[in-house]
Amino acid sequence: MKELEARVRAGTFQHNDPVLTWMVSNVVCHYDNKDNVYPRKDRPENKIDGVIALLSALNRYMQPEEESSIYNKRGLTVA
């Protein structure tokens, strides 16, 4: 959440999806004791699924690339 906020504030994150805009407006930030931020919604009818997917994708994007995958060496096996 902090990375997404930083990108939005810096102007490096842009989109043209009105549904995502609506979902972002439904997000309420919840902080824990360690200053971690979690997305929440106030009411059950508010949907934030697109924001959760965006955060998951951003997390994966930020991870370093794996040097090599076992699947690159041997391919997939089917039992």
Secondary structure as GFF3:
##gff-version 3
##sequence-region A 1 79
A	DSSP	alpha_helix	2	10	.	.	.	ID=ss1
A	DSSP	alpha_helix	18	25	.	.	.	ID=ss2
A	DSSP	beta_strand	27	31	.	.	.	ID=ss3
A	DSSP	beta_strand	37	41	.	.	.	ID=ss4
A	DSSP	alpha_helix	49	62	.	.	.	ID=ss5
A	DSSP	alpha_helix	70	74	.	.	.	ID=ss6
###
